[in-house]
Amino acid sequence: MIITGRGCHRDIIELADTVSELRPVKHAFDAGIKAQMGIDY
């Protein structure tokens, strides 16, 4: 089973075999570039 989203409850993390966290290092949004149709949605 794959569960995605933010704010995962600690109980789910404890039950899981693998937990990964994705975090932005550099993102266009931070530079003021808005989402573009066909690329971001």
C-alpha distance matrix in Angstrom:
0.0 3.8 6.6 10.1 13.5 16.4 17.5 14.4 15.8 16.7 15.4 11.7 12.9 14.6 11.7 9.5 10.5 10.7 11.9 13.7 16.3 18.0 21.6 24.5 27.4 29.5 28.8 31.2 30.7 32.4 35.4 35.8 34.4 32.8 29.8 31.0 30.3 28.9 27.5 25.6 25.0
3.8 0.0 3.8 6.6 10.3 13.3 14.9 12.3 14.5 15.8 15.2 11.4 12.0 14.5 12.5 9.8 10.9 9.8 9.9 11.0 13.1 14.5 18.0 20.8 23.8 25.8 25.0 27.5 27.0 28.6 31.6 32.0 30.7 29.2 26.2 27.6 27.0 25.8 24.2 22.2 21.8
6.6 3.8 0.0 3.8 7.0 9.9 11.4 9.0 11.4 13.3 13.2 9.5 10.4 13.5 12.1 9.9 12.1 10.8 9.7 10.6 11.9 13.3 16.4 19.3 22.6 24.6 23.6 26.1 25.1 26.6 29.8 30.0 29.0 27.4 24.7 26.5 26.1 25.4 23.8 21.2 20.8
10.1 6.6 3.8 0.0 3.8 7.1 9.7 8.5 11.7 13.9 14.8 11.5 11.7 15.3 14.7 12.4 14.4 12.3 10.1 9.8 9.9 10.6 13.4 16.0 19.4 21.2 20.0 22.4 21.3 22.9 26.1 26.2 25.3 23.7 21.1 23.1 23.0 22.5 20.7 18.0 17.8
13.5 10.3 7.0 3.8 0.0 3.8 6.9 7.1 10.6 13.3 14.9 12.2 12.4 16.1 16.3 14.4 16.8 14.6 11.8 11.1 10.0 10.3 12.2 14.6 18.3 19.9 18.6 20.9 19.3 20.6 24.0 24.0 23.4 21.8 19.6 22.0 22.3 22.4 20.6 17.3 17.3
16.4 13.3 9.9 7.1 3.8 0.0 3.8 5.7 9.2 11.8 14.1 12.2 12.0 15.6 16.6 15.2 17.8 15.6 12.2 11.4 9.5 10.1 11.1 13.7 17.1 19.0 18.0 20.5 18.6 19.3 22.9 23.1 23.1 21.8 20.2 23.1 23.9 24.4 22.3 18.8 19.2
17.5 14.9 11.4 9.7 6.9 3.8 0.0 3.8 6.3 8.9 11.6 10.6 10.4 13.8 15.3 14.7 17.6 15.9 12.5 12.6 10.9 12.5 13.2 16.1 19.2 21.4 20.7 23.4 21.4 21.6 25.4 25.6 26.1 24.8 23.5 26.6 27.4 28.1 26.0 22.5 22.8
14.4 12.3 9.0 8.5 7.1 5.7 3.8 0.0 3.8 6.4 8.4 6.9 7.1 10.5 11.6 11.1 14.3 13.1 10.1 11.2 10.7 13.0 14.6 17.9 21.0 23.4 23.0 25.8 24.1 24.5 28.2 28.6 28.8 27.5 25.8 28.6 29.2 29.4 27.3 24.1 24.3
15.8 14.5 11.4 11.7 10.6 9.2 6.3 3.8 0.0 3.8 5.4 5.6 6.7 9.0 10.3 11.2 14.7 14.4 11.9 13.9 13.7 16.4 18.0 21.3 24.2 26.8 26.5 29.4 27.6 27.8 31.5 31.9 32.2 31.0 29.4 32.2 32.8 33.1 31.1 27.8 27.8
16.7 15.8 13.3 13.9 13.3 11.8 8.9 6.4 3.8 0.0 3.8 5.4 5.0 6.2 8.7 9.9 13.1 13.2 11.0 13.5 13.7 17.0 18.5 22.1 24.5 27.5 27.7 30.9 29.4 29.3 33.0 33.7 34.2 33.3 31.8 34.7 35.4 35.5 33.3 30.1 30.5
15.4 15.2 13.2 14.8 14.9 14.1 11.6 8.4 5.4 3.8 0.0 3.8 5.4 5.1 6.3 8.8 12.2 13.3 12.1 15.2 16.2 19.5 21.5 25.1 27.6 30.6 30.7 33.8 32.3 32.4 36.1 36.8 37.0 35.9 34.1 36.8 37.2 37.1 35.1 32.0 32.1
11.7 11.4 9.5 11.5 12.2 12.2 10.6 6.9 5.6 5.4 3.8 0.0 3.8 5.4 5.1 6.2 9.9 10.6 9.5 12.6 14.0 17.1 19.6 23.1 25.9 28.7 28.6 31.6 30.3 30.8 34.4 35.0 34.9 33.7 31.6 34.1 34.3 34.0 32.0 29.1 29.1
12.9 12.0 10.4 11.7 12.4 12.0 10.4 7.1 6.7 5.0 5.4 3.8 0.0 3.8 5.5 5.2 8.3 8.3 6.7 9.9 11.3 14.8 17.2 20.9 23.3 26.4 26.8 30.0 29.0 29.2 32.7 33.7 33.7 32.9 31.0 33.5 34.1 33.7 31.4 28.6 29.1
14.6 14.5 13.5 15.3 16.1 15.6 13.8 10.5 9.0 6.2 5.1 5.4 3.8 0.0 3.8 5.6 8.1 9.5 9.2 12.7 14.5 18.2 20.5 24.3 26.4 29.7 30.3 33.6 32.7 32.7 36.2 37.3 37.4 36.6 34.8 37.3 37.9 37.4 35.1 32.4 32.8
11.7 12.5 12.1 14.7 16.3 16.6 15.3 11.6 10.3 8.7 6.3 5.1 5.5 3.8 0.0 3.8 6.7 9.1 9.8 13.6 15.9 19.4 22.2 25.9 28.2 31.3 31.6 34.8 33.9 34.3 37.8 38.7 38.5 37.5 35.3 37.5 37.7 37.0 34.9 32.4 32.5
9.5 9.8 9.9 12.4 14.4 15.2 14.7 11.1 11.2 9.9 8.8 6.2 5.2 5.6 3.8 0.0 3.8 5.5 6.6 10.4 13.2 16.5 19.5 23.2 25.5 28.5 28.9 32.0 31.5 32.0 35.4 36.4 35.9 35.0 32.8 34.8 35.0 34.0 31.9 29.5 29.8
10.5 10.9 12.1 14.4 16.8 17.8 17.6 14.3 14.7 13.1 12.2 9.9 8.3 8.1 6.7 3.8 0.0 3.8 6.9 10.3 13.7 16.9 20.1 23.7 25.6 28.7 29.4 32.6 32.5 33.0 36.2 37.5 36.8 36.2 33.9 35.7 36.0 34.7 32.4 30.4 30.9
10.7 9.8 10.8 12.3 14.6 15.6 15.9 13.1 14.4 13.2 13.3 10.6 8.3 9.5 9.1 5.5 3.8 0.0 3.8 6.6 10.2 13.3 16.6 20.0 21.9 25.0 25.7 29.0 29.0 29.5 32.6 34.0 33.3 32.8 30.6 32.4 32.9 31.7 29.2 27.2 28.0
11.9 9.9 9.7 10.1 11.8 12.2 12.5 10.1 11.9 11.0 12.1 9.5 6.7 9.2 9.8 6.6 6.9 3.8 0.0 3.8 6.9 10.2 13.3 16.9 19.0 22.1 22.7 26.1 25.9 26.2 29.4 30.8 30.3 29.9 27.9 30.0 30.7 29.8 27.2 24.9 25.9
13.7 11.0 10.6 9.8 11.1 11.4 12.6 11.2 13.9 13.5 15.2 12.6 9.9 12.7 13.6 10.4 10.3 6.6 3.8 0.0 3.8 6.7 9.9 13.4 15.4 18.5 19.2 22.6 22.6 22.9 26.0 27.5 27.0 26.8 24.9 27.0 27.9 27.0 24.2 22.0 23.4
16.3 13.1 11.9 9.9 10.0 9.5 10.9 10.7 13.7 13.7 16.2 14.0 11.3 14.5 15.9 13.2 13.7 10.2 6.9 3.8 0.0 3.8 6.5 10.1 12.4 15.4 16.1 19.6 19.4 19.5 22.6 24.2 24.0 23.9 22.3 24.7 26.1 25.6 22.6 20.1 21.8
18.0 14.5 13.3 10.6 10.3 10.1 12.5 13.0 16.4 17.0 19.5 17.1 14.8 18.2 19.4 16.5 16.9 13.3 10.2 6.7 3.8 0.0 3.8 6.9 9.5 12.1 12.5 16.0 16.0 16.3 19.3 20.9 20.4 20.5 18.9 21.3 22.8 22.4 19.2 16.8 18.8
21.6 18.0 16.4 13.4 12.2 11.1 13.2 14.6 18.0 18.5 21.5 19.6 17.2 20.5 22.2 19.5 20.1 16.6 13.3 9.9 6.5 3.8 0.0 3.8 6.4 9.2 10.0 13.6 13.5 13.2 16.3 18.1 18.2 18.6 17.8 20.5 22.5 22.6 19.2 16.7 19.1
24.5 20.8 19.3 16.0 14.6 13.7 16.1 17.9 21.3 22.1 25.1 23.1 20.9 24.3 25.9 23.2 23.7 20.0 16.9 13.4 10.1 6.9 3.8 0.0 3.8 5.6 6.3 10.0 10.4 9.9 12.7 14.8 14.8 15.7 15.3 17.9 20.4 20.7 17.1 14.9 17.8
27.4 23.8 22.6 19.4 18.3 17.1 19.2 21.0 24.2 24.5 27.6 25.9 23.3 26.4 28.2 25.5 25.6 21.9 19.0 15.4 12.4 9.5 6.4 3.8 0.0 3.8 6.7 10.4 11.6 10.3 12.4 15.3 15.5 17.3 17.3 19.8 22.6 22.7 19.0 17.3 20.6
29.5 25.8 24.6 21.2 19.9 19.0 21.4 23.4 26.8 27.5 30.6 28.7 26.4 29.7 31.3 28.5 28.7 25.0 22.1 18.5 15.4 12.1 9.2 5.6 3.8 0.0 3.8 7.0 8.8 7.6 9.0 12.1 12.2 14.3 14.8 17.1 20.2 20.6 16.9 15.5 19.0
28.8 25.0 23.6 20.0 18.6 18.0 20.7 23.0 26.5 27.7 30.7 28.6 26.8 30.3 31.6 28.9 29.4 25.7 22.7 19.2 16.1 12.5 10.0 6.3 6.7 3.8 0.0 3.8 5.4 5.6 7.2 9.4 8.9 10.7 11.0 13.4 16.6 17.3 13.8 12.1 15.5
31.2 27.5 26.1 22.4 20.9 20.5 23.4 25.8 29.4 30.9 33.8 31.6 30.0 33.6 34.8 32.0 32.6 29.0 26.1 22.6 19.6 16.0 13.6 10.0 10.4 7.0 3.8 0.0 3.8 5.4 5.2 6.7 5.4 7.7 8.7 10.8 14.3 15.4 12.2 10.9 14.4
30.7 27.0 25.1 21.3 19.3 18.6 21.4 24.1 27.6 29.4 32.3 30.3 29.0 32.7 33.9 31.5 32.5 29.0 25.9 22.6 19.4 16.0 13.5 10.4 11.6 8.8 5.4 3.8 0.0 3.8 5.3 5.1 5.0 6.0 7.5 10.6 14.0 15.8 13.0 10.8 13.7
32.4 28.6 26.6 22.9 20.6 19.3 21.6 24.5 27.8 29.3 32.4 30.8 29.2 32.7 34.3 32.0 33.0 29.5 26.2 22.9 19.5 16.3 13.2 9.9 10.3 7.6 5.6 5.4 3.8 0.0 3.8 5.4 7.3 9.3 11.3 14.3 17.8 19.6 16.6 14.5 17.4
35.4 31.6 29.8 26.1 24.0 22.9 25.4 28.2 31.5 33.0 36.1 34.4 32.7 36.2 37.8 35.4 36.2 32.6 29.4 26.0 22.6 19.3 16.3 12.7 12.4 9.0 7.2 5.2 5.3 3.8 0.0 3.8 5.7 8.9 11.6 14.0 17.7 19.5 16.7 15.3 18.4
35.8 32.0 30.0 26.2 24.0 23.1 25.6 28.6 31.9 33.7 36.8 35.0 33.7 37.3 38.7 36.4 37.5 34.0 30.8 27.5 24.2 20.9 18.1 14.8 15.3 12.1 9.4 6.7 5.1 5.4 3.8 0.0 3.8 6.2 9.6 12.1 15.7 18.1 15.9 14.3 16.9
34.4 30.7 29.0 25.3 23.4 23.1 26.1 28.8 32.2 34.2 37.0 34.9 33.7 37.4 38.5 35.9 36.8 33.3 30.3 27.0 24.0 20.4 18.2 14.8 15.5 12.2 8.9 5.4 5.0 7.3 5.7 3.8 0.0 3.8 6.7 8.6 12.4 14.6 12.3 11.2 14.0
32.8 29.2 27.4 23.7 21.8 21.8 24.8 27.5 31.0 33.3 35.9 33.7 32.9 36.6 37.5 35.0 36.2 32.8 29.9 26.8 23.9 20.5 18.6 15.7 17.3 14.3 10.7 7.7 6.0 9.3 8.9 6.2 3.8 0.0 3.8 6.3 9.7 12.5 10.8 9.2 11.2
29.8 26.2 24.7 21.1 19.6 20.2 23.5 25.8 29.4 31.8 34.1 31.6 31.0 34.8 35.3 32.8 33.9 30.6 27.9 24.9 22.3 18.9 17.8 15.3 17.3 14.8 11.0 8.7 7.5 11.3 11.6 9.6 6.7 3.8 0.0 3.8 6.7 9.2 7.6 5.5 7.5
31.0 27.6 26.5 23.1 22.0 23.1 26.6 28.6 32.2 34.7 36.8 34.1 33.5 37.3 37.5 34.8 35.7 32.4 30.0 27.0 24.7 21.3 20.5 17.9 19.8 17.1 13.4 10.8 10.6 14.3 14.0 12.1 8.6 6.3 3.8 0.0 3.8 6.2 5.5 5.5 7.0
30.3 27.0 26.1 23.0 22.3 23.9 27.4 29.2 32.8 35.4 37.2 34.3 34.1 37.9 37.7 35.0 36.0 32.9 30.7 27.9 26.1 22.8 22.5 20.4 22.6 20.2 16.6 14.3 14.0 17.8 17.7 15.7 12.4 9.7 6.7 3.8 0.0 3.8 5.5 6.0 5.4
28.9 25.8 25.4 22.5 22.4 24.4 28.1 29.4 33.1 35.5 37.1 34.0 33.7 37.4 37.0 34.0 34.7 31.7 29.8 27.0 25.6 22.4 22.6 20.7 22.7 20.6 17.3 15.4 15.8 19.6 19.5 18.1 14.6 12.5 9.2 6.2 3.8 0.0 3.8 6.2 5.7
27.5 24.2 23.8 20.7 20.6 22.3 26.0 27.3 31.1 33.3 35.1 32.0 31.4 35.1 34.9 31.9 32.4 29.2 27.2 24.2 22.6 19.2 19.2 17.1 19.0 16.9 13.8 12.2 13.0 16.6 16.7 15.9 12.3 10.8 7.6 5.5 5.5 3.8 0.0 3.8 5.8
25.6 22.2 21.2 18.0 17.3 18.8 22.5 24.1 27.8 30.1 32.0 29.1 28.6 32.4 32.4 29.5 30.4 27.2 24.9 22.0 20.1 16.8 16.7 14.9 17.3 15.5 12.1 10.9 10.8 14.5 15.3 14.3 11.2 9.2 5.5 5.5 6.0 6.2 3.8 0.0 3.8
25.0 21.8 20.8 17.8 17.3 19.2 22.8 24.3 27.8 30.5 32.1 29.1 29.1 32.8 32.5 29.8 30.9 28.0 25.9 23.4 21.8 18.8 19.1 17.8 20.6 19.0 15.5 14.4 13.7 17.4 18.4 16.9 14.0 11.2 7.5 7.0 5.4 5.7 5.8 3.8 0.0
